[in-house]
Amino acid sequence: MESNFVDYVKILCRSGKGGRGSMHLRHVKYNPLGGPDGGDGGRGGNIILRGNHNYWTLLHLKYERHLFAGHGGNGGRDKCHGTDGKDVYIDVPCGTVVYNAETGKYVCDITYDGQEIVLLKGGRGGLGNFQFRSATNQAPRYAQPGEPMQEMTVIMELKLLADVGLVGFPNAGKSTLVSALSNAKPKIANYPFTTMEPSLGIVGYRDNKSFVMADIPGIIEGAAEGRGLGLRFLRHIERNSLLLFMVPGDTDDILREYNILLEELRRFNPELLSKQRVLAVTKCDLLDEELMDMLRQELSSREAGLGGADSLGGEDSLREDNSVPVVFISAVTCYHLDELKDVLWKALNSESNKLQAIEADDRLVHRDKDMDTFAQELADEDAGDDIEYVDEDDIEELDDFEYEEE
C-alpha cells in the first residue's frame, strides 16, 4: 500500500520569458507624421511558493514533474502593452525547505501560512520604439527583445515544524506517548517499525497552553549506514526546538542506548547535538518502585555521562550544560505524564533553547556526490553563456517597419 505521506519531491520549474517590444510607426491619412507608437512587451510569469496550512505533506506535488509559468505577450501598435505571463503558485505545507537540485544549495524555506516567496522571476518585457523617441531621434526604428526565462530544478523537503521531537528505538513507546498526550491516533502494535511515517500531536498544557510533539519512525544502531529505515525521517527533527529521547525501562543499559541514539544523530547532522534534550525512561509500569529507585540512583551517579564528552569521544562539546533531565514515565498508566509535560514546558521556554535557523550556506544533507565540486564543474561549463538584458545602448535595429492606412 502506497503511503500518503510524501516529504521529498523534485520538480523542474521554469518562469516565463518577457515579450518583445513593438517597432511600429504610425502613418495615417490625417496625421502623416504620427511617429513611433510601438508598445512594450509584457513580463513573463513568476514561479511563486506559498505557505498553506491546509497541506501537511507534499503528496499533491508528487507527480508534478514540470511547472512552467506563462510567457509575456508581445507589444503592439498604438502603444498597446503586451499581456503579462500567468504566474504559477506552488502551495506547500509550512516547514518546506527548497534546495537547488544541481548544486544542493539552500534556496529558501516556508515557515508560516500565507508566506509567499518568488522562486523564479519572469523576464521583463522589452521596450517598444515609442520609449526611444526624442527630439533628435523622432522615428526610432528599433525595439528591445524581452528578457529570457529562468529555469531551475528544485528539491523540496518537508521538515515538520514541532516543538518536541521524539527520538528512540523501535517499540520504545513513542506512538503510545503521543496518543496518550494528544488526540493523535498513530498506529500502535507490538512489533518493530510500526510507525512508517511521521505524525504530529498537539499536547495540551495548563491555562489553555499547548505545544506540538512530532513522532518519527524509530532508528536503530547503524542507521547512518542504511540499516532499518536509515536516517530518512530525521530531517523532521532538525526544526524541532527540543529532543525527547525515549528508552524503555527494561533495557539492559539505558545510558548505552541513549548514547547510541546520540551518535546516530551526530552522524546525520552534528548541529542536532546543540539542541536541548530530555531523557524519558518509558514502560515504567513493568518496573517496581525498588527497581526504579535503583535506576534513578544509577542515572544520577552517571548523569555526567548523559551526552557528555566521554560518551562520544569529545564530539559533543556544543552544549555548555551537559546535564539532561531524566523522567520516569508510563504512557499506558499515565504515570508521571504531568511531570513530563512540566519538564518539557520548562525546557521549551528556557533562554538556552533556540530553534535551529537555516542559513543561506546550508546544503542538502542527503546527496550522492560532492555538490560543491559538481557546482564548480557546472560553472566552468556555463562560463560565458549568460544572456544579459538588452539596454538602450545595445538595441536591435529592424530594417522593415509597417505603415498603417486608415
N, C-alpha and C positions, 0 to 999 in steps of 0.2 A: 504493500500500500504506500503510495507516494505521500510524503509529508507536506502539510500545508504551511510549514514554517520555512521561509526562504530568507537567508540573511546575507546572500552574496549573489550579485549579478554583474554581468559585463556587457556594456552597451556601446555601440558606435553612435556618437552624437555629431550632428553637423548643423551649423547655423546657416541662414540664408545669405546669398550674395546680394549686394546692392545693385539697384537698377541703374542703367546708364542714362546720362543726361541727353536731352534732345538738342540737335543742331538744326534750327529752323528759322528762316527769315520770312517775316510777314510782308506780303506784297498784294494788296487788294486794289480794287478799282478806284475807290475814293481816298486811298492812303498809299500812294506809290512808294513812299519812304517809311514803311511801317517799322522796319528794323528787326532786330532779333527778338524772338518770343519763345525760344526753346525752354521747356520746363525741366525741373530737376528729377532725378530718379528717386524711387522710394528705397528706404532702408530694408535690409534683409531681416528676417525673423530671428529672434533670440531663442536660445535654449535656457530655460529658467527652472531651477529647482525650487520646490515649495514644500514646506513642512505641513503635514496633515495628520492630526491626532487620530483620525478615523482609521488610519492604517497602522498595523503593528508588525507587519513583515513586508518583504519585497516581492511577494508572490505575484502581484499584479504586473511586475516588470520582468518576470522570469522568461517570457517568450518575446519580449520586445528587444530584438537584436539591433534594430536601427531606428533612430529617431531623428528626422530631418525637419528643419524649420522651412518656412516658405521663402521664396526669393522675392526681392523687391521688384516692382514694376518699372518699366522704362518711362522717362519723361515724355511729354507730348507737346504739340504746338499750342499756341495761345497760353503759354506758361502753365500748362497742365502738369501737376506734380504726379509722379508715379505712385502707385499703391504700395504701402508698406507690407513687407512679408509677414505672414502669420507666425506669431510666437508659439512655441511649444512648451507647455508647463509639465514638469515631471513631479507628481506628488509622491513624496516619500515619508516614511514614519520618522518621528523625532529620534535623533540618535544616529542618523545615517551619515557615514563619512565617505567622501569621494576621493579617489586616487586616480592619477594618470596611469593607465594600464601599461604604457610603453616604458615609462621611467620609474613607476612605483612611487612618485612624489605626491605628497598630500596636496589636494586642491581646495577643498572646503568641507564643512560639515553643517548639518541642520540640527539645531538643538531645541527649537520651540515651534509651536503651532503657528502657521501663517508666515513664517520666515521665508523670504524669497532671496535667492542668490542667482545672478546671471552667470551660468556656467560657460556659455559661449555667446559672444556678442555678434549680432548680424553685421554685415558690411554696410558702410554708409553709401547712400546713393550718390551718383555723380552729378555735378552741377551742369545745368543747361547753358547754352550760349547767351541767354538773357543775363546771366550773372556776370558775364565778362564784358559787358558793354561799358564804354567810357567815352569821354569827349574826343579822344584821339583814336578810338577803336570802336566806331559806331556800327560795324557789321561783322562781328567775330564769327568766323566760320569753323568753330571747334567747340567741343564739349568734353566733359570728363566721363570716363567709364566708372562703373561702380566698384566699390571695394570687394575683394574676393571673400568667399565664405571661410569659416573656421571649422576644423574637424578634429575630433579627439575621441579616442576610445577610453572610456572610463570604467573603473571598477567601483561599485557601491557596496560598502559593508555596513551592515546594521549592528550597532553596539548598543544594547539595551540600556536605557537611562534608568538606573535604580540607585537607591541609597545604600542598600546592603546586598552584597553578592555572596552566595553560598559556595563554599569550596569543600569538597570531600570526596572520599572514595565511593564507589557504587554501594548502595544499601547502607549508607551512613545515616539515613533518616532525613535527608534534605527535603524531599517532597512531602513527607509526613509533617515536618515542621511548618512548611508553607501552608499546607491545608489546615493546620491547627491554629495558625496565627491570622489567617486571612480567609476570604471567601473563594480563593483559587482552588480548583479541583484538579491538580496534576495526577497522573496515573501512578498508583502505588501498588507494588507487588513484591513478593519475597524472592526476587531473583535479580542478578546484576543488570545494569544498564536498562532499568525500567524507564527512566526519563531519557527520551531520544531527542528532545528539543527544549530550549529554554522556555520558562514561563515566569510571569510576574504576578505578585500578590501585594495588595495594599494592606499593611498592618496597622490596625487602629491602636491609638495610644490615649493617654489621659487628656482631658479638656479638648476633645474633638481633634486632636493632633494625629498625624499619621506619617508613615514613611513607606517606601516601596522596597520590596525584597525580591531578588532575582534568583530563581532556581535553575541551575545549569546542569547538564549531564555530568555524571561522576567521571573523575580522571583516575588513572592508576599509575603505578610506578613504571616508568619507561614511556609515558605518553608523549614525551618530546621526540621519541624515535618512531612514533606512529602506533604504539600499542593501544588497544582498546579503541576508543573514539578519537584518540590523539588529542591535539590541542585546539581542535576546530572551534569549539564553543567558548574558549577562554577569552576571546575578544570581547565578549559581553560583560566581563567584569572589569575591563580597562576603564570604563566610565563610571564605575561604582565608587562611592566615597569610602566605604568600609567593607572589609572582607571578613566574613564569619566562617571560620574553619570548624568543620564538624567531624569528630572522631568518636566512634562507638565506645561506650564504657567497658565492654567486654573484650576490647582489643588487648593483645599481649603487651604492647608497648605504645602507649598513647603518644608520648613525645616523639618516638621514632616515626610514626605515621604522619604526625604534624610536620616534621622536618622533610619528609619525602614530598608531601604536598607543596611545601615551600620551595623545594628545589625544582619541582616541575614548573612552578610559576616563574622562577628565576630564569629557567631556560627559555620559556616562552617570551617573557618581557621583564628584564631586570627592574624596570621602573615600578612594577607592581609591588615590589618589596617596600617601597616608600609609603604605601597605604597603611592606614591604621587597621589593626587586626584584633579579633576576639576569638577565643577558642571555646567551643561548646562541646562538652562531653555528653553524648546522646545515649539514649536507651538505658537511662539510669533506673527504669522500672525493673530491669533484670538484675540490679545490684541491691545488696542490703546496705544499711547505714554504716556498718562496720567497714565494709569494703570501700564505700565512698569516702569515709574518713581517711582510710589508708591512701587512697588515690589523691585526695586533697593534700595530704602531707607530702607525698612524693612529688607532686607537681609544684608545691610551694617550695620545696627544697631545691628543685631543679628549674625554678622559674627563670633564672638567668639563661637557661638553655633554650627557652621558647623564642625562637627566632634570633638567638644570639649568634655572635660571630663564630663560636666554636662549632656550631652545628652545620654551618655552611662554608667552613674554611675561610672565614673573614669576608665573604661576599656581601653579607647583609650589614652594611655599615651606613645605609641611607637613613635610618631612623635613629635619632639620638636616644630615645627611650625604647629599650628592647623589651620592657615588661608587657606582657599580653594578659588581659583579663581572662579568667577561666570561670565558666559557669557550667554546673551540672544540671542537665535537663532531661525531661522525658516528654516528647510530644504526644504520646499516647495517653498518658495520665495527666498531662498539663503540669507536670512537676517543674517548678521554678521558671515557668514561661514568663510570668510577670517580671521576675528578677532579670531575665534575659532581655526583655524589652527595655527595662530601665538602663541596663548596661549599654545596649545599642544606642538608645536615645542620647545618653550622656556622651558617648563616643562620637556620635554624629554631629553634636553641637559643640564639640571641643574646638579650641582655637587651632590645635595642631592638625585638625582634619581638613584636608583640602581636596577638592575634585581635580583629578588629573586633567590638565589642559593639553589640547592637541596643538603642537607648534607647527609653524609653516614648513620646517625641515623634516617633518615626520615622514616615514616611509611605510610601505606595506610590510606587515610582519611576515606574511606568507608569500614567498616568492621562490622560484626555482633557479634563479640566476642572480648574479650581481647586477642590480639595477643601475647602479652608478656607472659601471663600465658600459652597460648597454646604452645608457643615455648618451655617453660620450661618443659611442660609435654612431648613433643616430645624428648627433650634432655634426660630426665630421662629414657624414654623407650628405646632409642637407645644407651644408655651408654654401652660401651664395645663392640659395634658391628662394630667399624671402622676396615676396612681392609687396611693394610699398604703394601707398595711396598716391594717386596722380594729383599733383598740385597745379596751380595756375602756371607755374614756370615750366611744367613738363606735361603739356597737354597734347591731345591727339587732333591734328588738323585734318579736316574732311574736305575732299575735293568737290563733292557734289552737295548741293543744297536744293531745297524744294521751294517752289513758288506756289502761292495759293491764289486762285482767281475766284472771285465771287460774282 
